[in-house]
Amino acid sequence: MKTTMRVLVLALFCAAVAASGLSAQEKSYELKPAATIKDILSENIGKRVIVRMDAGENVEGTVYKVGDGLVHISKLSGRDFYDAAVRIDRISAVVFKVRGN
């Protein structure tokens, strides 16, 4: 009886792990046709992003606030005590996490 119960619990655990893995793989980002860099930054307030600038450099941190022409990026990667104010019109790409692990 105990062996049957253990097998049943193990099978349920394996099924739960497999199902959670499938749901993580199914997530994707739906780009809206009229989306702008500002819209994407606004959707990611409070999340870590990498902002690729027109000049080629990357700024990595947490989107804190999005204004009309600037975005405030806090907790910069590799710069513990620094934040950045970045001109939105100088951003060429925003890299953000969609799926887990």
KOLBARO-190254 format. One record per residue: residue number from 0; residue in three letters; y negated, z, x of N, C-alpha, C in turn. Coordinates in nm, 3 decimals. Layout:
[NUM; 'ALA'; [Y; Z; X]; [Y; Z; X]; [Y; Z; X]],
...
END
This chain:
[0; 'MET'; [0.119; 0.000; 0.083]; [0.000; 0.000; 0.000]; [-0.126; 0.000; 0.087]],
[1; 'LYS'; [-0.127; 0.084; 0.193]; [-0.243; 0.091; 0.281]; [-0.262; -0.041; 0.355]],
[2; 'THR'; [-0.153; -0.104; 0.395]; [-0.160; -0.231; 0.467]; [-0.219; -0.339; 0.376]],
[3; 'THR'; [-0.178; -0.341; 0.252]; [-0.230; -0.440; 0.156]; [-0.380; -0.419; 0.135]],
[4; 'MET'; [-0.420; -0.294; 0.126]; [-0.561; -0.263; 0.106]; [-0.643; -0.305; 0.228]],
[5; 'ARG'; [-0.591; -0.280; 0.347]; [-0.661; -0.320; 0.470]; [-0.676; -0.472; 0.478]],
[6; 'VAL'; [-0.570; -0.542; 0.444]; [-0.575; -0.689; 0.446]; [-0.678; -0.739; 0.345]],
[7; 'LEU'; [-0.682; -0.678; 0.229]; [-0.777; -0.717; 0.125]; [-0.920; -0.691; 0.170]],
[8; 'VAL'; [-0.946; -0.575; 0.230]; [-1.079; -0.542; 0.280]; [-1.120; -0.638; 0.391]],
[9; 'LEU'; [-1.028; -0.667; 0.481]; [-1.055; -0.761; 0.590]; [-1.085; -0.901; 0.536]],
[10; 'ALA'; [-1.011; -0.944; 0.437]; [-1.034; -1.076; 0.377]; [-1.171; -1.083; 0.310]],
[11; 'LEU'; [-1.209; -0.977; 0.239]; [-1.340; -0.972; 0.174]; [-1.452; -0.972; 0.278]],
[12; 'PHE'; [-1.432; -0.897; 0.386]; [-1.531; -0.893; 0.494]; [-1.548; -1.032; 0.556]],
[13; 'CYS'; [-1.438; -1.100; 0.585]; [-1.444; -1.234; 0.644]; [-1.513; -1.332; 0.550]],
[14; 'ALA'; [-1.485; -1.322; 0.421]; [-1.548; -1.409; 0.324]; [-1.699; -1.384; 0.317]],
[15; 'ALA'; [-1.738; -1.257; 0.324]; [-1.881; -1.223; 0.320]; [-1.953; -1.276; 0.443]],
[16; 'VAL'; [-1.891; -1.262; 0.560]; [-1.950; -1.312; 0.684]; [-1.964; -1.463; 0.678]],
[17; 'ALA'; [-1.861; -1.531; 0.631]; [-1.865; -1.678; 0.621]; [-1.972; -1.723; 0.524]],
[18; 'ALA'; [-1.984; -1.655; 0.412]; [-2.085; -1.692; 0.312]; [-2.226; -1.669; 0.365]],
[19; 'SER'; [-2.247; -1.560; 0.439]; [-2.380; -1.535; 0.493]; [-2.415; -1.638; 0.599]],
[20; 'GLY'; [-2.318; -1.684; 0.677]; [-2.342; -1.787; 0.776]; [-2.378; -1.919; 0.713]],
[21; 'LEU'; [-2.315; -1.952; 0.601]; [-2.345; -2.077; 0.532]; [-2.486; -2.076; 0.474]],
[22; 'SER'; [-2.525; -1.963; 0.416]; [-2.659; -1.956; 0.356]; [-2.767; -1.965; 0.463]],
[23; 'ALA'; [-2.742; -1.912; 0.582]; [-2.840; -1.921; 0.690]; [-2.854; -2.065; 0.738]],
[24; 'GLN'; [-2.745; -2.140; 0.737]; [-2.750; -2.278; 0.781]; [-2.819; -2.368; 0.679]],
[25; 'GLU'; [-2.814; -2.332; 0.553]; [-2.868; -2.416; 0.447]; [-3.019; -2.409; 0.437]],
[26; 'LYS'; [-3.081; -2.307; 0.495]; [-3.226; -2.294; 0.485]; [-3.294; -2.406; 0.563]],
[27; 'SER'; [-3.402; -2.456; 0.508]; [-3.481; -2.557; 0.578]; [-3.626; -2.545; 0.530]],
[28; 'TYR'; [-3.712; -2.613; 0.602]; [-3.854; -2.610; 0.566]; [-3.887; -2.733; 0.482]],
[29; 'GLU'; [-3.952; -2.713; 0.372]; [-3.993; -2.822; 0.284]; [-4.141; -2.853; 0.311]],
[30; 'LEU'; [-4.168; -2.962; 0.382]; [-4.305; -3.002; 0.413]; [-4.369; -3.065; 0.290]],
[31; 'LYS'; [-4.482; -3.010; 0.251]; [-4.556; -3.064; 0.137]; [-4.634; -3.187; 0.183]],
[32; 'PRO'; [-4.641; -3.292; 0.101]; [-4.707; -3.417; 0.143]; [-4.851; -3.400; 0.191]],
[33; 'ALA'; [-4.926; -3.311; 0.131]; [-5.067; -3.295; 0.167]; [-5.090; -3.174; 0.259]],
[34; 'ALA'; [-4.984; -3.123; 0.321]; [-4.996; -3.003; 0.405]; [-5.083; -3.030; 0.527]],
[35; 'THR'; [-5.157; -2.928; 0.565]; [-5.241; -2.934; 0.685]; [-5.195; -2.825; 0.781]],
[36; 'ILE'; [-5.244; -2.831; 0.904]; [-5.214; -2.726; 1.002]; [-5.259; -2.591; 0.946]],
[37; 'LYS'; [-5.374; -2.587; 0.883]; [-5.424; -2.462; 0.825]; [-5.328; -2.408; 0.719]],
[38; 'ASP'; [-5.273; -2.496; 0.635]; [-5.177; -2.453; 0.532]; [-5.052; -2.392; 0.595]],
[39; 'ILE'; [-5.000; -2.458; 0.699]; [-4.880; -2.409; 0.766]; [-4.906; -2.275; 0.832]],
[40; 'LEU'; [-5.021; -2.260; 0.895]; [-5.057; -2.131; 0.955]; [-5.068; -2.022; 0.847]],
[41; 'SER'; [-5.128; -2.056; 0.734]; [-5.144; -1.959; 0.624]; [-5.009; -1.914; 0.569]],
[42; 'GLU'; [-4.912; -2.007; 0.564]; [-4.778; -1.972; 0.517]; [-4.706; -1.878; 0.614]],
[43; 'ASN'; [-4.753; -1.873; 0.739]; [-4.686; -1.795; 0.842]; [-4.764; -1.671; 0.885]],
[44; 'ILE'; [-4.858; -1.623; 0.802]; [-4.932; -1.501; 0.834]; [-4.832; -1.386; 0.848]],
[45; 'GLY'; [-4.845; -1.311; 0.957]; [-4.755; -1.200; 0.985]; [-4.629; -1.240; 1.059]],
[46; 'LYS'; [-4.612; -1.369; 1.087]; [-4.492; -1.418; 1.155]; [-4.528; -1.472; 1.293]],
[47; 'ARG'; [-4.427; -1.475; 1.382]; [-4.444; -1.529; 1.517]; [-4.442; -1.682; 1.510]],
[48; 'VAL'; [-4.533; -1.742; 1.584]; [-4.540; -1.888; 1.594]; [-4.574; -1.927; 1.737]],
[49; 'ILE'; [-4.550; -2.053; 1.767]; [-4.599; -2.113; 1.890]; [-4.694; -2.224; 1.846]],
[50; 'VAL'; [-4.818; -2.216; 1.892]; [-4.919; -2.315; 1.859]; [-4.934; -2.408; 1.979]],
[51; 'ARG'; [-4.911; -2.536; 1.959]; [-4.924; -2.636; 2.066]; [-5.063; -2.698; 2.054]],
[52; 'MET'; [-5.140; -2.686; 2.160]; [-5.277; -2.735; 2.160]; [-5.282; -2.883; 2.199]],
[53; 'ASP'; [-5.392; -2.951; 2.162]; [-5.411; -3.092; 2.198]; [-5.403; -3.113; 2.349]],
[54; 'ALA'; [-5.451; -3.017; 2.426]; [-5.452; -3.029; 2.572]; [-5.315; -3.004; 2.634]],
[55; 'GLY'; [-5.216; -2.960; 2.553]; [-5.080; -2.944; 2.602]; [-5.032; -2.801; 2.621]],
[56; 'GLU'; [-5.122; -2.704; 2.625]; [-5.079; -2.566; 2.645]; [-5.026; -2.506; 2.515]],
[57; 'ASN'; [-4.943; -2.404; 2.528]; [-4.886; -2.333; 2.413]; [-4.947; -2.194; 2.404]],
[58; 'VAL'; [-4.971; -2.149; 2.282]; [-5.015; -2.013; 2.255]; [-4.910; -1.954; 2.160]],
[59; 'GLU'; [-4.843; -1.848; 2.205]; [-4.739; -1.786; 2.124]; [-4.781; -1.646; 2.085]],
[60; 'GLY'; [-4.768; -1.616; 1.955]; [-4.802; -1.484; 1.905]; [-4.781; -1.477; 1.755]],
[61; 'THR'; [-4.840; -1.375; 1.695]; [-4.828; -1.351; 1.552]; [-4.956; -1.396; 1.482]],
[62; 'VAL'; [-4.940; -1.477; 1.376]; [-5.057; -1.521; 1.299]; [-5.110; -1.400; 1.224]],
[63; 'TYR'; [-5.234; -1.364; 1.254]; [-5.294; -1.247; 1.192]; [-5.383; -1.287; 1.074]],
[64; 'LYS'; [-5.470; -1.386; 1.097]; [-5.563; -1.429; 0.993]; [-5.600; -1.574; 1.015]],
[65; 'VAL'; [-5.618; -1.648; 0.906]; [-5.656; -1.789; 0.914]; [-5.791; -1.805; 0.845]],
[66; 'GLY'; [-5.887; -1.855; 0.921]; [-6.019; -1.879; 0.867]; [-6.041; -2.028; 0.841]],
[67; 'ASP'; [-6.166; -2.066; 0.818]; [-6.197; -2.207; 0.792]; [-6.173; -2.294; 0.914]],
[68; 'GLY'; [-6.217; -2.248; 1.030]; [-6.204; -2.328; 1.151]; [-6.125; -2.264; 1.262]],
[69; 'LEU'; [-6.094; -2.134; 1.247]; [-6.023; -2.060; 1.352]; [-5.902; -1.988; 1.295]],
[70; 'VAL'; [-5.803; -1.967; 1.381]; [-5.688; -1.883; 1.347]; [-5.685; -1.769; 1.450]],
[71; 'HIS'; [-5.662; -1.648; 1.402]; [-5.651; -1.531; 1.488]; [-5.502; -1.510; 1.515]],
[72; 'ILE'; [-5.464; -1.524; 1.643]; [-5.326; -1.502; 1.685]; [-5.324; -1.369; 1.761]],
[73; 'SER'; [-5.243; -1.275; 1.715]; [-5.235; -1.144; 1.779]; [-5.104; -1.129; 1.856]],
[74; 'LYS'; [-5.096; -1.024; 1.937]; [-4.975; -0.990; 2.013]; [-4.924; -1.111; 2.091]],
[75; 'LEU'; [-5.011; -1.166; 2.175]; [-4.975; -1.285; 2.253]; [-4.856; -1.258; 2.343]],
[76; 'SER'; [-4.768; -1.355; 2.350]; [-4.649; -1.345; 2.434]; [-4.689; -1.343; 2.582]],
[77; 'GLY'; [-4.643; -1.241; 2.654]; [-4.674; -1.230; 2.796]; [-4.810; -1.171; 2.826]],
[78; 'ARG'; [-4.886; -1.137; 2.725]; [-5.019; -1.077; 2.742]; [-5.032; -0.961; 2.644]],
[79; 'ASP'; [-4.977; -0.848; 2.684]; [-4.960; -0.735; 2.594]; [-5.084; -0.689; 2.520]],
[80; 'PHE'; [-5.200; -0.693; 2.584]; [-5.319; -0.635; 2.523]; [-5.419; -0.740; 2.475]],
[81; 'TYR'; [-5.373; -0.864; 2.454]; [-5.465; -0.973; 2.421]; [-5.432; -1.037; 2.287]],
[82; 'ASP'; [-5.537; -1.084; 2.221]; [-5.529; -1.168; 2.103]; [-5.603; -1.297; 2.135]],
[83; 'ALA'; [-5.595; -1.395; 2.047]; [-5.666; -1.521; 2.068]; [-5.725; -1.570; 1.937]],
[84; 'ALA'; [-5.841; -1.631; 1.948]; [-5.902; -1.705; 1.837]; [-5.893; -1.852; 1.876]],
[85; 'VAL'; [-5.821; -1.930; 1.797]; [-5.792; -2.069; 1.831]; [-5.853; -2.162; 1.727]],
[86; 'ARG'; [-5.919; -2.266; 1.776]; [-5.977; -2.365; 1.685]; [-5.864; -2.446; 1.619]],
[87; 'ILE'; [-5.862; -2.447; 1.488]; [-5.757; -2.515; 1.414]; [-5.759; -2.666; 1.440]],
[88; 'ASP'; [-5.878; -2.724; 1.459]; [-5.886; -2.869; 1.480]; [-5.835; -2.912; 1.618]],
[89; 'ARG'; [-5.804; -2.816; 1.705]; [-5.750; -2.847; 1.838]; [-5.599; -2.826; 1.846]],
[90; 'ILE'; [-5.537; -2.790; 1.734]; [-5.393; -2.766; 1.731]; [-5.322; -2.896; 1.694]],
[91; 'SER'; [-5.220; -2.931; 1.775]; [-5.143; -3.053; 1.745]; [-5.010; -3.022; 1.677]],
[92; 'ALA'; [-4.956; -2.900; 1.693]; [-4.829; -2.863; 1.629]; [-4.818; -2.712; 1.615]],
[93; 'VAL'; [-4.742; -2.670; 1.515]; [-4.710; -2.529; 1.494]; [-4.558; -2.518; 1.490]],
[94; 'VAL'; [-4.502; -2.437; 1.578]; [-4.357; -2.416; 1.583]; [-4.330; -2.278; 1.524]],
[95; 'PHE'; [-4.240; -2.272; 1.425]; [-4.211; -2.145; 1.358]; [-4.065; -2.139; 1.324]],
[96; 'LYS'; [-4.015; -2.017; 1.306]; [-3.873; -1.993; 1.278]; [-3.844; -2.013; 1.130]],
[97; 'VAL'; [-3.739; -2.091; 1.102]; [-3.699; -2.115; 0.964]; [-3.564; -2.048; 0.936]],
[98; 'ARG'; [-3.470; -2.064; 1.028]; [-3.335; -2.010; 1.012]; [-3.314; -1.891; 1.104]],
[99; 'GLY'; [-3.226; -1.800; 1.062]; [-3.190; -1.686; 1.145]; [-3.087; -1.724; 1.250]],
[100; 'ASN'; [-3.078; -1.641; 1.354]; [-2.984; -1.659; 1.465]; [-2.972; -1.803; 1.499]],
END
